[in-house]
Amino acid sequence: MSLTFLLGGARSGKSSLALELAERSGGPVTFIATATAGDDEMAARIAAHRAERPDAWTTVEEPLHLREALEAAQGTVVVDCLSLWVANLLEAQVAAIEEQAVAAAAAATGRRTIAVSNEVGLGVVPATPLGRHYRDVLGRVNAVWADAAEVALLVVAGRALPLASPWELVDA
């Protein structure tokens, strides 16, 4: 099938769109959740997200080993979200983030995969070296996933804008 990549800011409607696209598939859905509950506020967010998903969906909570989770998933797959996956990998001090291999695996599953990520490079330059490193790594990961996707959308205020390869625009 295809990889759909949804990119946008916090609370922009990415996850809601991913859920709607998956539900419209009409078949089984595997939801791969990358969040971990490090505090009460995050636990409440995770609980709210769980409540939004249909009970029939399979949920796989996998904060680090995304490629393996993608390969084992059945039906339409939703990955929510790459920004937390990257944060988890950095916190675990994983030496090399294999974004190329994981994005290629997502695109090659033979089923519809919908991946969600935050765009963190449009705002203020982070004040700390770790914040700048995270922004840079996530920006690279997002670019790789957008390139691997058949459809890439920028989601803003619940609306979606298609993201075209620059070569599609320049060579047109």
Backbone torsions as a table, in degrees:
resi	resn	phi	psi	omega
1	MET	NA	-110.9	-175.0
2	SER	-161.2	162.8	173.4
3	LEU	-104.9	126.3	174.2
4	THR	-111.9	128.5	-177.3
5	PHE	-114.8	121.5	-179.6
6	LEU	-111.1	118.2	-175.5
7	LEU	-121.9	140.0	176.9
8	GLY	177.7	180.0	179.8
9	GLY	-79.1	175.9	177.6
10	ALA	-61.9	137.3	177.5
11	ARG	59.0	31.4	-178.9
12	SER	-88.4	-11.7	-179.0
13	GLY	108.0	6.6	-178.7
14	LYS	-60.3	-51.7	-176.6
15	SER	-65.2	-40.4	177.9
16	SER	-61.5	-41.9	178.0
17	LEU	-65.4	-41.5	178.3
18	ALA	-60.3	-43.6	179.0
19	LEU	-62.7	-43.0	-179.7
20	GLU	-65.1	-43.2	178.5
21	LEU	-61.9	-42.1	179.7
22	ALA	-66.2	-42.5	-179.5
23	GLU	-63.6	-37.0	179.4
24	ARG	-67.8	-15.5	179.4
25	SER	-65.0	-26.3	176.1
26	GLY	78.1	-4.9	-178.8
27	GLY	-115.3	-166.7	178.1
28	PRO	-65.8	149.2	-179.0
29	VAL	-130.2	135.0	169.7
30	THR	-110.2	123.7	179.5
31	PHE	-104.2	116.0	178.1
32	ILE	-98.8	112.1	-178.2
33	ALA	-99.9	128.2	-177.8
34	THR	-101.8	-6.2	-176.8
35	ALA	-73.6	148.7	171.3
36	THR	-124.2	146.7	-177.7
37	ALA	-90.4	89.2	179.8
38	GLY	-83.6	-14.3	179.5
39	ASP	-154.2	175.3	-176.1
40	ASP	-64.2	-38.2	-179.1
41	GLU	-64.5	-43.3	179.5
42	MET	-69.0	-36.8	176.7
43	ALA	-60.7	-39.4	178.1
44	ALA	-66.8	-39.4	177.3
45	ARG	-62.7	-44.5	179.7
46	ILE	-62.2	-43.3	178.8
47	ALA	-61.5	-41.7	178.8
48	ALA	-63.8	-42.0	178.0
49	HIS	-64.5	-41.9	177.9
50	ARG	-58.0	-42.7	-177.1
51	ALA	-65.2	-23.1	179.4
52	GLU	-77.5	-18.6	-175.2
53	ARG	-90.3	143.4	175.7
54	PRO	-61.4	144.4	-178.7
55	ASP	-61.6	-28.0	-176.6
56	ALA	-73.3	-15.7	-179.4
57	TRP	-73.6	148.2	173.1
58	THR	-89.3	129.7	176.3
59	THR	-109.9	129.2	175.8
60	VAL	-117.0	119.0	177.7
61	GLU	-94.8	108.8	-175.7
62	GLU	-139.4	96.9	-177.1
63	PRO	-77.7	-18.4	-173.5
64	LEU	-125.1	-46.6	-169.2
65	HIS	-94.8	66.2	-173.9
66	LEU	-66.5	-40.8	-178.8
67	ARG	-59.5	-45.6	179.9
68	GLU	-64.0	-40.2	179.1
69	ALA	-65.0	-40.4	177.2
70	LEU	-62.2	-44.4	-177.4
71	GLU	-67.1	-29.2	-178.7
72	ALA	-89.1	-14.0	-174.0
73	ALA	-68.7	155.3	178.7
74	GLN	-119.6	150.0	175.9
75	GLY	69.1	-157.3	174.6
76	THR	-66.9	140.5	-177.0
77	VAL	-119.2	134.1	172.3
78	VAL	-115.8	127.7	174.3
79	VAL	-109.8	115.3	-178.9
80	ASP	-136.0	100.8	9.9
81	CYS	-146.2	162.4	-179.2
82	LEU	-69.4	-30.2	-178.6
83	SER	-65.6	-37.7	176.0
84	LEU	-74.4	-35.0	176.4
85	TRP	-58.3	-47.1	178.8
86	VAL	-62.8	-44.2	178.9
87	ALA	-60.5	-41.2	178.9
88	ASN	-63.8	-41.7	179.5
89	LEU	-65.0	-41.9	178.6
90	LEU	-65.7	-41.3	178.6
91	GLU	-64.2	-36.0	178.5
92	ALA	-79.6	0.1	179.9
93	GLN	56.5	42.1	174.5
94	VAL	-68.4	126.8	-172.7
95	ALA	-66.3	-41.9	-176.5
96	ALA	-131.8	121.5	176.0
97	ILE	-87.2	120.5	-174.4
98	GLU	-91.7	59.2	-176.2
99	GLU	-62.9	-34.9	179.2
100	GLN	-62.6	-49.7	-177.4
101	ALA	-66.3	-40.1	-178.0
102	VAL	-71.2	-42.5	177.2
103	ALA	-63.3	-41.4	177.7
104	ALA	-63.1	-40.3	177.7
105	ALA	-62.8	-41.0	179.0
106	ALA	-64.2	-39.2	-178.9
107	ALA	-74.3	-22.0	-173.4
108	ALA	-103.3	12.4	-175.4
109	THR	-69.6	-20.1	-175.8
110	GLY	82.6	6.1	177.6
111	ARG	-137.4	166.6	-179.8
112	ARG	-69.9	128.4	175.8
113	THR	-124.7	132.2	-179.7
114	ILE	-120.3	116.7	-178.7
115	ALA	-112.5	137.2	-178.4
116	VAL	-113.3	139.0	175.5
117	SER	-150.6	155.9	176.7
118	ASN	-90.8	142.7	170.4
119	GLU	-95.0	109.8	-177.2
120	VAL	-108.0	2.3	-175.9
121	GLY	-94.5	7.0	-177.5
122	LEU	-96.7	-5.8	-174.3
123	GLY	-106.3	-149.1	-178.8
124	VAL	-67.7	143.4	175.0
125	VAL	-66.5	126.1	-179.1
126	PRO	-56.9	146.5	-175.1
127	ALA	-79.7	-16.8	-175.1
128	THR	-114.3	155.0	175.5
129	PRO	-58.7	-39.3	178.7
130	LEU	-64.1	-42.7	177.8
131	GLY	-61.7	-42.1	178.5
132	ARG	-67.6	-39.0	178.3
133	HIS	-63.4	-45.3	177.9
134	TYR	-58.9	-48.2	179.5
135	ARG	-57.4	-44.1	-178.6
136	ASP	-66.4	-45.2	-179.7
137	VAL	-65.1	-46.3	-180.0
138	LEU	-64.1	-37.4	175.8
139	GLY	-59.6	-42.4	177.7
140	ARG	-64.9	-45.2	179.0
141	VAL	-60.2	-46.2	179.7
142	ASN	-60.1	-42.2	179.6
143	ALA	-63.4	-40.5	179.3
144	VAL	-64.8	-46.0	-179.4
145	TRP	-66.4	-39.7	177.4
146	ALA	-61.7	-39.8	179.4
147	ASP	-66.8	-35.4	-179.0
148	ALA	-77.4	-18.6	-173.9
149	ALA	-79.5	144.2	171.2
150	GLU	-72.9	-36.5	178.0
151	VAL	-129.9	127.9	175.2
152	ALA	-125.7	129.1	-177.5
153	LEU	-127.2	140.2	170.4
154	LEU	-96.9	119.6	-176.7
155	VAL	-102.7	123.0	-179.0
156	VAL	-136.4	124.7	177.0
157	ALA	51.9	39.9	177.8
158	GLY	77.0	4.9	178.7
159	ARG	-113.4	152.1	-176.3
160	ALA	-118.9	135.8	175.4
161	LEU	-116.3	131.8	178.5
162	PRO	-69.3	141.7	176.6
163	LEU	-105.2	114.7	-179.5
164	ALA	-96.3	148.6	170.9
165	SER	-61.4	142.0	178.4
166	PRO	-59.2	-29.4	-178.2
167	TRP	-72.3	-27.6	175.0
168	GLU	-65.9	-34.1	-177.9
169	LEU	-83.7	-41.7	-177.0
170	VAL	-71.9	-40.3	-176.9
171	ASP	-84.7	-2.3	-177.0
172	ALA	-71.8	NA	NA
